[in-house]
């Protein structure tokens, strides 16, 4: 036997390749050092620990002075996060070709269940906290083969920017030659999963930056696990996503070392991460957030509070000048419970004199209020957005107009987040296309609780024939993102609209034509359902009228033969039935004030 055929074949990804990847990782880490420093500082501001950051820069003053921490910046983030969660997104899948309409309808019902199984609402909330604080949220969309007792399912996670690395200078991570996701793992857990690592594990050696935790985190028994994503070129010229997991110099898994290396990791060929920046910045996929925007006013507000508090304490604390040759018992003088204070010799008028602290001028208080107003204006977190008023505004229409203007910032911010959510759902659909080979049971969300079975058969590419011949086509879809849940104000508004339509007689069969003409000029949620109901009522009324005419004709024949009076009885009955409760329309006039108030209730909803 030829010795060359029996020799062990070196795998494509080995120790040398991993070492080269570690060098690229270190290069990427140095490139985002400034970003990591900003993220850590922003987290300190969020935790109201910004005096520590000010001390590092020498602007904190004397450490013995009082250090008040106001929550204006925190309140801004809380308000924006509440707006985002009020507009939690829901996807609707739209087909690009008529033949995919049925599959798009199925996906529209299945995707919310997949998101709920992955606890996406919690992921969405956590991502928005990071987006508001750090300026960027990152979603990771993975296939977890261990979920559902080994059947596997999609997993979506909110990723920490400190643990992700890409080529410095790119604005889209898909343009980065390599992408790294790191994680500190316990050595014991690694040894249980990968016994071949025995004797090869060491400490984390501080390779990844960390936030300043309140707890003492010991990394001596942890090792840095690196998920390395990169691309190779396939035989057909298509970019193939490859994946390698390694610890130190040890390869734990690599797709290029497997038999299906030509297929890669995920068929969609993209890095399974979606970046969602708040305020974009050039030269980076990350942006900057409200902490970066408002940290300077917050510092100035607290410095002014510190100065005013020091002045108030100085004025409220009695202090005295005492001559060195005075004969006053200082201990007794300082003790307010002593009725007598002993002296030796004569007590002169200048032996003890009170120290009077100068009171602050009102201009400083006004300056502090101006700084607070600057914070609100900069963050778009004015009083009217929270339901309050200021500046003497009392008219309801004026308040509603202010709320509408203040809500446009939140609407724009949330709409941009919907674009990132659409990218997340697109990756979810691609994973369904690749891994849902076996039928799965889903209990659809809603009151019905219907059970359906679904697999990826309808998502696979197929050969089709048309007038131009045969061609291979893979079903593709577009996404429409809307708010899943409405706030109580919108629900009340829609209910009130339904009552007004009823009171105005829109659902009366004899007014169907006028109602449909009016609805053509209107625009509101579930309008199609209302139009369908009125049209169905009109058709039903026409059918009933036709049957009545037939019945009257038959009754006339019976009356002529038997001499009865069925026609008169039926006409009397039909005439009374026309006047029903549905025909009594009590019109309710709604003024401009009420309309403006309703518009303001949904001021933060994306449109």
DOKOLKOL-683694 format. One record per residue (C-alpha): y negated, z negated, x negated; residue in three letters; residue number from 0. Coordinates in nm, 3 decimals, padded with zeros to 5 digits. Example, Ala and Ser with C-alpha at 12.3 -4.5 7.8 and 13.67 -1.06 7.14 Angstrom:
v,w,u,rest,nr
00.450,-00.780,-01.230,ALA,0
00.106,-00.714,-01.367,SER,1
//
This chain:
v,w,u,rest,nr
00.000,00.000,00.000,UNK,0
-00.345,00.091,-00.126,UNK,1
-00.526,-00.221,-00.250,UNK,2
-00.861,-00.083,-00.131,UNK,3
-00.736,-00.085,00.231,UNK,4
-00.611,-00.444,00.211,UNK,5
-00.928,-00.586,00.054,UNK,6
-01.145,-00.798,00.284,UNK,7
-01.433,-00.601,00.431,UNK,8
-01.768,-00.771,00.384,UNK,9
-01.944,-00.821,00.718,UNK,10
-02.281,-00.650,00.764,UNK,11
-02.456,-00.985,00.815,UNK,12
-02.368,-01.240,00.548,UNK,13
-02.526,-01.498,00.321,UNK,14
-02.757,-01.254,00.147,UNK,15
-02.891,-01.107,00.472,UNK,16
-02.950,-01.453,00.614,UNK,17
-03.145,-01.556,00.303,UNK,18
-03.363,-01.249,00.337,UNK,19
-03.420,-01.332,00.704,UNK,20
-03.518,-01.688,00.605,UNK,21
-03.778,-01.545,00.367,UNK,22
-03.921,-01.332,00.649,UNK,23
-03.924,-01.642,00.872,UNK,24
-04.118,-01.838,00.610,UNK,25
-04.368,-01.552,00.581,UNK,26
-04.416,-01.548,00.958,UNK,27
-04.451,-01.928,00.961,UNK,28
-04.732,-01.920,00.706,UNK,29
-04.904,-01.650,00.909,UNK,30
-04.929,-01.868,01.221,UNK,31
-05.020,-02.194,01.045,UNK,32
-05.372,-02.192,01.189,UNK,33
-05.238,-02.132,01.539,UNK,34
-04.996,-02.422,01.505,UNK,35
-05.275,-02.653,01.390,UNK,36
-05.480,-02.555,01.695,UNK,37
-05.186,-02.616,01.929,UNK,38
-05.126,-02.964,01.788,UNK,39
-05.496,-03.049,01.816,UNK,40
-05.508,-02.923,02.176,UNK,41
-05.215,-03.144,02.268,UNK,42
-05.404,-03.443,02.129,UNK,43
-05.703,-03.357,02.349,UNK,44
-05.472,-03.332,02.650,UNK,45
-05.336,-03.680,02.575,UNK,46
-05.694,-03.817,02.539,UNK,47
-05.635,-03.878,02.168,UNK,48
-05.921,-03.660,02.052,UNK,49
-06.095,-03.946,01.870,UNK,50
-05.814,-03.927,01.614,UNK,51
-05.885,-03.556,01.565,UNK,52
-06.257,-03.630,01.535,UNK,53
-06.183,-03.890,01.266,UNK,54
-06.001,-03.626,01.064,UNK,55
-06.314,-03.410,01.068,UNK,56
-06.544,-03.704,00.993,UNK,57
-06.723,-03.692,01.329,UNK,58
-06.564,-03.999,01.485,UNK,59
-06.813,-04.251,01.347,UNK,60
-06.729,-04.614,01.283,UNK,61
-06.376,-04.703,01.393,UNK,62
-06.500,-05.045,01.508,UNK,63
-06.731,-04.890,01.766,UNK,64
-06.612,-04.850,02.127,UNK,65
-06.438,-04.517,02.187,UNK,66
-06.455,-04.417,02.553,UNK,67
-06.240,-04.125,02.665,UNK,68
-06.350,-03.950,02.983,UNK,69
-06.112,-03.718,03.168,UNK,70
-06.339,-03.425,03.253,UNK,71
-06.129,-03.180,03.053,UNK,72
-05.803,-03.321,03.187,UNK,73
-05.936,-03.295,03.543,UNK,74
-06.019,-02.929,03.483,UNK,75
-05.661,-02.857,03.376,UNK,76
-05.520,-03.052,03.672,UNK,77
-05.731,-02.847,03.912,UNK,78
-05.629,-02.512,03.761,UNK,79
-05.262,-02.611,03.756,UNK,80
-05.282,-02.706,04.124,UNK,81
-05.429,-02.362,04.204,UNK,82
-05.143,-02.194,04.016,UNK,83
-04.873,-02.391,04.194,UNK,84
-05.032,-02.320,04.534,UNK,85
-04.970,-01.952,04.456,UNK,86
-04.611,-01.976,04.334,UNK,87
-04.494,-01.612,04.309,UNK,88
-04.218,-01.431,04.494,UNK,89
-04.095,-01.082,04.394,UNK,90
-04.045,-00.786,04.621,UNK,91
-03.846,-00.498,04.470,UNK,92
-03.965,-00.146,04.552,UNK,93
-03.753,00.165,04.484,UNK,94
-03.883,00.457,04.283,UNK,95
-03.652,00.704,04.458,UNK,96
-03.527,00.712,04.820,UNK,97
-03.165,00.671,04.711,UNK,98
-03.238,00.326,04.566,UNK,99
-03.401,00.182,04.880,UNK,100
-03.091,-00.010,04.990,UNK,101
-03.036,-00.158,04.644,UNK,102
-03.403,-00.261,04.623,UNK,103
-03.366,-00.439,04.958,UNK,104
-03.062,-00.629,04.827,UNK,105
-03.240,-00.729,04.507,UNK,106
-03.540,-00.855,04.703,UNK,107
-03.307,-01.101,04.876,UNK,108
-03.095,-01.190,04.571,UNK,109
-03.367,-01.246,04.308,UNK,110
-03.522,-01.556,04.476,UNK,111
-03.176,-01.716,04.476,UNK,112
-03.126,-01.638,04.105,UNK,113
-03.467,-01.787,04.026,UNK,114
-03.389,-02.098,04.227,UNK,115
-03.055,-02.142,04.050,UNK,116
-03.241,-02.130,03.720,UNK,117
-03.488,-02.394,03.848,UNK,118
-03.767,-02.148,03.792,UNK,119
-04.024,-02.350,03.987,UNK,120
-03.997,-02.626,03.726,UNK,121
-04.009,-02.366,03.447,UNK,122
-04.315,-02.206,03.608,UNK,123
-04.494,-02.541,03.629,UNK,124
-04.415,-02.627,03.267,UNK,125
-04.526,-02.284,03.150,UNK,126
-04.858,-02.322,03.329,UNK,127
-04.920,-02.662,03.165,UNK,128
-04.874,-02.495,02.826,UNK,129
-05.079,-02.194,02.927,UNK,130
-05.378,-02.406,03.030,UNK,131
-05.357,-02.635,02.726,UNK,132
-05.258,-02.392,02.451,UNK,133
-05.378,-02.063,02.593,UNK,134
-05.035,-01.901,02.622,UNK,135
-04.709,-01.956,02.807,UNK,136
-04.382,-01.805,02.687,UNK,137
-04.081,-01.739,02.911,UNK,138
-03.735,-01.691,02.763,UNK,139
-03.491,-01.489,02.976,UNK,140
-03.133,-01.530,02.849,UNK,141
-02.774,-01.486,02.956,UNK,142
-02.588,-01.818,02.945,UNK,143
-02.216,-01.745,02.930,UNK,144
-02.129,-02.111,02.991,UNK,145
-02.292,-02.141,03.333,UNK,146
-02.088,-02.136,03.655,UNK,147
-01.768,-02.258,03.486,UNK,148
-01.762,-01.974,03.233,UNK,149
-01.858,-01.693,03.471,UNK,150
-02.207,-01.692,03.320,UNK,151
-02.549,-01.655,03.476,UNK,152
-02.913,-01.595,03.393,UNK,153
-03.119,-01.876,03.244,UNK,154
-03.499,-01.882,03.224,UNK,155
-03.674,-02.134,03.000,UNK,156
-04.030,-02.224,02.909,UNK,157
-04.052,-02.188,02.532,UNK,158
-04.252,-02.390,02.279,UNK,159
-04.488,-02.176,02.071,UNK,160
-04.435,-02.400,01.768,UNK,161
-04.071,-02.290,01.759,UNK,162
-04.135,-01.915,01.788,UNK,163
-04.228,-01.679,01.503,UNK,164
-04.330,-01.313,01.495,UNK,165
-04.508,-01.076,01.259,UNK,166
-04.872,-01.189,01.218,UNK,167
-05.128,-00.943,01.352,UNK,168
-04.930,-00.787,01.639,UNK,169
-05.057,-00.822,01.995,UNK,170
-04.723,-00.730,02.155,UNK,171
-04.415,-00.911,02.026,UNK,172
-04.204,-00.602,02.101,UNK,173
-04.386,-00.439,01.806,UNK,174
-04.271,-00.709,01.563,UNK,175
-03.983,-00.601,01.332,UNK,176
-03.822,-00.943,01.365,UNK,177
-03.853,-01.233,01.607,UNK,178
-03.730,-01.586,01.544,UNK,179
-03.666,-01.874,01.782,UNK,180
-03.587,-02.205,01.612,UNK,181
-03.454,-02.537,01.733,UNK,182
-03.363,-02.869,01.574,UNK,183
-03.003,-02.963,01.658,UNK,184
-02.803,-03.277,01.585,UNK,185
-02.558,-03.234,01.301,UNK,186
-02.279,-03.401,01.498,UNK,187
-02.320,-03.154,01.785,UNK,188
-02.323,-02.861,01.543,UNK,189
-02.002,-02.982,01.375,UNK,190
-01.826,-03.015,01.710,UNK,191
-01.921,-02.660,01.802,UNK,192
-01.889,-02.504,01.455,UNK,193
-01.634,-02.697,01.243,UNK,194
-01.684,-02.451,00.956,UNK,195
-02.020,-02.620,00.885,UNK,196
-01.858,-02.936,00.749,UNK,197
-02.034,-03.036,00.427,UNK,198
-02.296,-02.761,00.461,UNK,199
-02.556,-02.927,00.680,UNK,200
-02.872,-03.098,00.560,UNK,201
-03.197,-03.230,00.700,UNK,202
-03.452,-03.019,00.876,UNK,203
-03.685,-03.048,00.573,UNK,204
-03.994,-03.006,00.793,UNK,205
-03.961,-02.629,00.825,UNK,206
-04.113,-02.630,01.173,UNK,207
-04.439,-02.796,01.281,UNK,208
-04.417,-03.069,01.539,UNK,209
-04.652,-03.231,01.784,UNK,210
-04.775,-03.585,01.718,UNK,211
-04.529,-03.773,01.936,UNK,212
-04.571,-04.131,02.045,UNK,213
-04.205,-04.192,01.960,UNK,214
-04.079,-04.202,01.604,UNK,215
-03.866,-03.886,01.581,UNK,216
-03.615,-03.897,01.297,UNK,217
-03.504,-03.552,01.177,UNK,218
-03.283,-03.675,00.892,UNK,219
-02.965,-03.601,01.091,UNK,220
-03.083,-03.273,01.234,UNK,221
-03.064,-02.917,01.110,UNK,222
-03.277,-02.617,01.189,UNK,223
-03.087,-02.359,01.396,UNK,224
-03.245,-02.012,01.389,UNK,225
-03.199,-01.738,01.649,UNK,226
-03.288,-01.415,01.472,UNK,227
-03.363,-01.105,01.682,UNK,228
-03.414,-00.764,01.526,UNK,229
-03.352,-00.399,01.606,UNK,230
-03.138,-00.126,01.458,UNK,231
-03.122,00.242,01.540,UNK,232
-02.822,00.368,01.734,UNK,233
-02.643,00.698,01.692,UNK,234
-02.846,00.851,01.976,UNK,235
-03.175,00.734,01.825,UNK,236
-03.209,00.448,02.072,UNK,237
-03.333,00.112,01.949,UNK,238
-03.053,-00.146,01.968,UNK,239
-03.135,-00.518,01.990,UNK,240
-02.927,-00.723,01.744,UNK,241
-02.891,-01.099,01.734,UNK,242
-02.787,-01.348,01.467,UNK,243
-02.764,-01.728,01.482,UNK,244
-02.759,-01.912,01.151,UNK,245
-02.809,-02.254,00.995,UNK,246
-02.925,-02.258,00.635,UNK,247
-02.720,-01.988,00.463,UNK,248
-02.437,-02.003,00.717,UNK,249
-02.391,-01.732,00.978,UNK,250
-02.273,-01.877,01.310,UNK,251
-02.274,-01.552,01.507,UNK,252
-02.399,-01.199,01.453,UNK,253
-02.369,-00.903,01.687,UNK,254
-02.344,-00.662,01.392,UNK,255
-02.027,-00.843,01.283,UNK,256
-01.863,-00.776,01.621,UNK,257
-01.667,-00.473,01.737,UNK,258
-01.938,-00.371,01.987,UNK,259
-02.213,-00.374,01.727,UNK,260
-02.336,-00.035,01.848,UNK,261
-02.418,-00.187,02.188,UNK,262
-02.613,-00.481,02.048,UNK,263
-02.708,-00.803,02.226,UNK,264
-02.886,-00.699,02.546,UNK,265
-02.874,-00.346,02.684,UNK,266
-03.244,-00.345,02.769,UNK,267
-03.323,-00.352,02.394,UNK,268
-03.621,-00.588,02.423,UNK,269
-03.682,-00.930,02.278,UNK,270
-03.595,-01.165,02.565,UNK,271
-03.935,-01.332,02.562,UNK,272
-04.243,-01.276,02.777,UNK,273
-04.584,-01.395,02.655,UNK,274
-04.841,-01.486,02.918,UNK,275
-05.185,-01.549,02.755,UNK,276
-05.466,-01.711,02.950,UNK,277
-05.776,-01.577,02.772,UNK,278
-05.661,-01.293,02.541,UNK,279
-05.762,-01.272,02.177,UNK,280
-05.739,-00.974,01.945,UNK,281
-05.467,-00.963,01.681,UNK,282
-05.232,-01.211,01.845,UNK,283
-05.002,-01.218,02.149,UNK,284
-05.135,-01.568,02.222,UNK,285
-05.473,-01.644,02.372,UNK,286
-05.683,-01.954,02.398,UNK,287
-05.694,-02.203,02.683,UNK,288
-05.923,-02.444,02.859,UNK,289
-05.891,-02.704,02.585,UNK,290
-06.028,-02.456,02.332,UNK,291
-06.300,-02.359,02.576,UNK,292
-06.411,-02.710,02.667,UNK,293
-06.323,-02.935,02.373,UNK,294
-06.677,-02.923,02.232,UNK,295
-06.848,-03.040,02.555,UNK,296
-06.579,-03.307,02.595,UNK,297
-06.648,-03.440,02.246,UNK,298
-07.022,-03.447,02.309,UNK,299
-06.976,-03.625,02.641,UNK,300
-06.767,-03.897,02.478,UNK,301
-07.009,-03.933,02.185,UNK,302
-07.296,-03.981,02.428,UNK,303
-07.088,-04.229,02.627,UNK,304
-07.018,-04.416,02.303,UNK,305
-07.388,-04.435,02.214,UNK,306
-07.483,-04.555,02.562,UNK,307
-07.202,-04.808,02.568,UNK,308
-07.308,-04.945,02.229,UNK,309
-07.666,-04.975,02.352,UNK,310
-07.554,-05.149,02.671,UNK,311
-07.339,-05.394,02.476,UNK,312
-07.624,-05.464,02.233,UNK,313
-07.864,-05.532,02.520,UNK,314
-07.612,-05.747,02.710,UNK,315
-07.505,-05.957,02.411,UNK,316
-07.757,-06.234,02.320,UNK,317
-07.849,-06.230,01.951,UNK,318
-08.115,-06.429,01.764,UNK,319
-08.313,-06.441,01.442,UNK,320
-08.284,-06.788,01.273,UNK,321
-08.492,-06.894,00.976,UNK,322
-08.284,-06.998,00.678,UNK,323
-08.482,-07.323,00.649,UNK,324
-08.455,-07.402,01.019,UNK,325
-08.294,-07.727,01.126,UNK,326
-08.117,-07.605,01.441,UNK,327
-07.746,-07.665,01.496,UNK,328
-07.632,-07.304,01.533,UNK,329
-07.289,-07.391,01.671,UNK,330
-07.439,-07.591,01.954,UNK,331
-07.704,-07.326,02.020,UNK,332
-07.442,-07.052,02.049,UNK,333
-07.227,-07.262,02.282,UNK,334
-07.368,-07.208,02.634,UNK,335
-07.170,-07.506,02.765,UNK,336
-07.362,-07.756,02.547,UNK,337
-07.648,-07.918,02.740,UNK,338
-07.813,-08.046,02.419,UNK,339
-07.881,-07.879,02.087,UNK,340
-07.957,-08.105,01.791,UNK,341
-08.233,-08.032,01.541,UNK,342
-08.353,-08.198,01.223,UNK,343
-08.729,-08.232,01.198,UNK,344
-08.986,-08.040,01.392,UNK,345
-08.881,-07.725,01.579,UNK,346
-09.125,-07.446,01.508,UNK,347
-09.190,-07.158,01.742,UNK,348
-09.060,-06.914,01.485,UNK,349
-08.744,-07.108,01.395,UNK,350
-08.538,-06.906,01.645,UNK,351
-08.641,-06.575,01.797,UNK,352
-08.431,-06.353,02.029,UNK,353
-08.337,-06.004,01.916,UNK,354
-08.440,-05.757,02.184,UNK,355
-08.251,-05.424,02.194,UNK,356
-08.452,-05.119,02.293,UNK,357
-08.339,-04.970,02.624,UNK,358
-08.242,-04.603,02.634,UNK,359
-08.485,-04.356,02.781,UNK,360
-08.380,-04.176,03.099,UNK,361
-08.374,-03.845,02.915,UNK,362
-08.047,-03.943,02.748,UNK,363
-07.880,-04.014,03.080,UNK,364
-08.005,-03.678,03.207,UNK,365
-07.868,-03.512,02.894,UNK,366
-07.528,-03.667,02.957,UNK,367
-07.531,-03.536,03.315,UNK,368
-07.625,-03.192,03.186,UNK,369
-07.328,-03.198,02.948,UNK,370
-07.096,-03.289,03.236,UNK,371
-07.245,-03.005,03.442,UNK,372
-07.195,-02.770,03.146,UNK,373
-06.828,-02.870,03.133,UNK,374
-06.786,-02.795,03.503,UNK,375
-06.965,-02.461,03.485,UNK,376
-06.781,-02.351,03.172,UNK,377
-06.441,-02.434,03.321,UNK,378
-06.526,-02.303,03.668,UNK,379
-06.434,-02.645,03.804,UNK,380
-06.746,-02.712,04.007,UNK,381
-06.760,-02.966,04.288,UNK,382
-06.736,-02.710,04.566,UNK,383
-06.396,-02.590,04.443,UNK,384
-06.264,-02.941,04.507,UNK,385
-06.430,-02.975,04.846,UNK,386
-06.744,-03.159,04.734,UNK,387
-07.108,-03.056,04.745,UNK,388
-07.408,-03.109,04.526,UNK,389
-07.766,-02.993,04.495,UNK,390
-07.845,-03.058,04.861,UNK,391
-07.608,-02.788,04.993,UNK,392
-07.509,-02.891,05.348,UNK,393
-07.469,-02.568,05.547,UNK,394
-07.104,-02.480,05.606,UNK,395
-07.161,-02.110,05.542,UNK,396
-07.330,-02.186,05.208,UNK,397
-07.047,-02.419,05.105,UNK,398
-06.792,-02.152,05.201,UNK,399
-06.978,-01.892,04.996,UNK,400
-06.982,-02.123,04.694,UNK,401
-06.609,-02.189,04.732,UNK,402
-06.543,-01.816,04.753,UNK,403
-06.743,-01.753,04.435,UNK,404
-06.579,-02.044,04.251,UNK,405
-06.229,-01.936,04.353,UNK,406
-06.253,-01.592,04.193,UNK,407
-06.182,-01.741,03.849,UNK,408
-05.856,-01.894,03.969,UNK,409
-05.763,-01.576,04.155,UNK,410
-05.809,-01.366,03.842,UNK,411
-05.618,-01.616,03.628,UNK,412
-05.325,-01.631,03.871,UNK,413
-05.315,-01.252,03.918,UNK,414
-05.282,-01.208,03.540,UNK,415
-04.993,-01.455,03.547,UNK,416
-04.825,-01.242,03.814,UNK,417
-04.809,-00.954,03.564,UNK,418
-04.611,-01.172,03.323,UNK,419
-04.390,-01.288,03.611,UNK,420
-04.317,-00.923,03.691,UNK,421
-04.201,-00.874,03.330,UNK,422
-03.976,-01.181,03.365,UNK,423
-03.820,-01.044,03.684,UNK,424
-03.772,-00.705,03.517,UNK,425
-03.568,-00.871,03.240,UNK,426
-03.370,-01.057,03.507,UNK,427
-03.284,-00.728,03.679,UNK,428
-03.172,-00.580,03.347,UNK,429
-02.943,-00.878,03.284,UNK,430
-02.800,-00.839,03.635,UNK,431
-02.738,-00.472,03.556,UNK,432
-02.552,-00.564,03.236,UNK,433
-02.355,-00.877,03.325,UNK,434
-02.296,-00.891,03.702,UNK,435
-01.971,-00.695,03.677,UNK,436
-01.780,-00.924,03.914,UNK,437
-01.887,-00.987,04.275,UNK,438
-02.077,-01.312,04.323,UNK,439
-02.148,-01.508,04.637,UNK,440
-02.508,-01.592,04.725,UNK,441
-02.643,-01.810,05.002,UNK,442
-02.972,-01.648,05.087,UNK,443
-03.276,-01.870,05.114,UNK,444
-03.431,-01.933,05.452,UNK,445
-03.333,-02.080,05.786,UNK,446
-03.033,-01.854,05.844,UNK,447
-02.848,-01.944,05.526,UNK,448
-02.657,-01.615,05.528,UNK,449
-02.384,-01.565,05.266,UNK,450
-02.362,-01.230,05.089,UNK,451
-02.162,-01.084,04.802,UNK,452
-02.334,-00.888,04.526,UNK,453
-02.249,-00.714,04.199,UNK,454
-02.416,-00.461,03.968,UNK,455
-02.235,-00.150,04.096,UNK,456
-02.549,-00.016,04.261,UNK,457
-02.753,-00.060,03.941,UNK,458
-02.535,00.146,03.711,UNK,459
-02.633,00.491,03.595,UNK,460
-02.475,00.784,03.775,UNK,461
-02.467,01.161,03.764,UNK,462
-02.649,01.335,04.047,UNK,463
-02.676,01.698,04.147,UNK,464
-02.990,01.862,04.284,UNK,465
-03.148,02.206,04.290,UNK,466
-03.201,02.193,03.914,UNK,467
-02.840,02.103,03.832,UNK,468
-02.668,01.782,03.727,UNK,469
-02.856,01.498,03.558,UNK,470
-02.786,01.135,03.469,UNK,471
-03.009,00.876,03.633,UNK,472
-03.035,00.498,03.605,UNK,473
-03.189,00.324,03.909,UNK,474
-03.532,00.183,03.828,UNK,475
-03.762,-00.028,04.041,UNK,476
-04.119,-00.142,04.073,UNK,477
-04.221,-00.496,04.159,UNK,478
-04.474,-00.632,04.403,UNK,479
-04.564,-00.998,04.351,UNK,480
-04.706,-01.217,04.626,UNK,481
-04.755,-01.588,04.676,UNK,482
-04.433,-01.735,04.815,UNK,483
-04.580,-02.035,04.991,UNK,484
-04.910,-02.069,05.167,UNK,485
-05.130,-02.371,05.157,UNK,486
-05.182,-02.569,05.482,UNK,487
-05.521,-02.407,05.540,UNK,488
-05.378,-02.057,05.542,UNK,489
-05.092,-02.160,05.770,UNK,490
-05.343,-02.310,06.013,UNK,491
-05.554,-01.995,05.999,UNK,492
-05.258,-01.768,06.077,UNK,493
-05.150,-01.992,06.364,UNK,494
-05.504,-01.988,06.504,UNK,495
-05.511,-01.607,06.479,UNK,496
-05.185,-01.583,06.676,UNK,497
-05.328,-01.807,06.949,UNK,498
-05.646,-01.600,06.967,UNK,499
-05.446,-01.278,07.002,UNK,500
-05.250,-01.437,07.285,UNK,501
-05.561,-01.566,07.461,UNK,502
-05.728,-01.226,07.436,UNK,503
-05.433,-01.061,07.608,UNK,504
-05.299,-00.864,07.312,UNK,505
-04.940,-00.928,07.425,UNK,506
-04.993,-00.813,07.786,UNK,507
-04.792,-00.502,07.864,UNK,508
-05.077,-00.345,08.063,UNK,509
-05.311,-00.383,07.763,UNK,510
-05.071,-00.252,07.499,UNK,511
-05.265,00.070,07.434,UNK,512
-05.595,-00.113,07.381,UNK,513
-05.427,-00.379,07.166,UNK,514
-05.265,-00.122,06.937,UNK,515
-05.595,00.063,06.891,UNK,516
-05.765,-00.263,06.799,UNK,517
-05.490,-00.360,06.554,UNK,518
-05.535,-00.032,06.370,UNK,519
-05.876,-00.160,06.257,UNK,520
-05.751,-00.507,06.160,UNK,521
-05.578,-00.633,05.846,UNK,522
-05.386,-00.962,05.827,UNK,523
-05.048,-01.096,05.724,UNK,524
-04.745,-00.992,05.936,UNK,525
-04.955,-00.730,06.111,UNK,526
-04.656,-00.494,06.124,UNK,527
-04.451,-00.754,06.311,UNK,528
-04.728,-00.795,06.572,UNK,529
-04.760,-00.418,06.616,UNK,530
-04.383,-00.387,06.651,UNK,531
-04.372,-00.663,06.913,UNK,532
-04.653,-00.507,07.119,UNK,533
-04.499,-00.160,07.095,UNK,534
-04.161,-00.298,07.200,UNK,535
-04.326,-00.476,07.493,UNK,536
-04.495,-00.151,07.596,UNK,537
-04.167,00.039,07.583,UNK,538
-03.989,-00.234,07.774,UNK,539
-04.261,-00.243,08.038,UNK,540
-04.239,00.136,08.083,UNK,541
-03.861,00.113,08.127,UNK,542
-03.898,-00.169,08.381,UNK,543
-04.155,00.036,08.574,UNK,544
-03.921,00.335,08.579,UNK,545
-03.637,00.121,08.714,UNK,546
-03.869,-00.024,08.979,UNK,547
-03.962,00.325,09.097,UNK,548
-03.595,00.416,09.120,UNK,549
-03.525,00.098,09.312,UNK,550
-03.810,00.175,09.555,UNK,551
-03.673,00.525,09.609,UNK,552
-03.328,00.386,09.682,UNK,553
-03.479,00.121,09.913,UNK,554
-03.668,00.392,10.102,UNK,555
-03.339,00.578,10.161,UNK,556
-03.173,00.257,10.283,UNK,557
-03.468,00.184,10.517,UNK,558
-03.446,00.532,10.671,UNK,559
-03.074,00.499,10.732,UNK,560
-03.048,00.136,10.846,UNK,561
-03.401,00.066,10.964,UNK,562
-03.465,-00.219,10.721,UNK,563
-03.793,-00.304,10.547,UNK,564
-03.677,-00.332,10.184,UNK,565
-03.964,-00.122,10.050,UNK,566
-04.229,-00.356,10.190,UNK,567
-04.048,-00.663,10.055,UNK,568
-04.012,-00.511,09.707,UNK,569
-04.375,-00.400,09.698,UNK,570
-04.490,-00.749,09.792,UNK,571
-04.268,-00.902,09.520,UNK,572
-04.385,-00.660,09.252,UNK,573
-04.750,-00.714,09.340,UNK,574
-04.719,-01.090,09.290,UNK,575
-04.537,-01.054,08.962,UNK,576
-04.823,-00.863,08.805,UNK,577
-05.047,-01.166,08.810,UNK,578
-04.879,-01.400,08.561,UNK,579
-04.989,-01.657,08.317,UNK,580
-04.983,-01.396,08.044,UNK,581
-05.259,-01.211,08.220,UNK,582
-05.503,-01.496,08.220,UNK,583
-05.689,-01.440,07.893,UNK,584
-05.928,-01.715,07.798,UNK,585
-06.146,-01.571,07.531,UNK,586
-06.256,-01.809,07.259,UNK,587
-06.561,-01.725,07.059,UNK,588
-06.547,-01.806,06.691,UNK,589
-06.880,-01.837,06.510,UNK,590
-06.974,-01.722,06.162,UNK,591
-06.951,-02.081,06.041,UNK,592
-06.582,-02.110,06.133,UNK,593
-06.500,-01.770,05.986,UNK,594
-06.668,-01.858,05.658,UNK,595
-06.480,-02.186,05.644,UNK,596
-06.148,-02.008,05.688,UNK,597
-06.226,-01.758,05.417,UNK,598
-06.303,-02.041,05.178,UNK,599
-05.969,-02.209,05.244,UNK,600
-05.783,-01.928,05.071,UNK,601
-06.044,-01.873,04.799,UNK,602
-05.796,-01.917,04.513,UNK,603
-05.523,-01.692,04.654,UNK,604
-05.473,-01.364,04.462,UNK,605
-05.549,-01.055,04.666,UNK,606
//
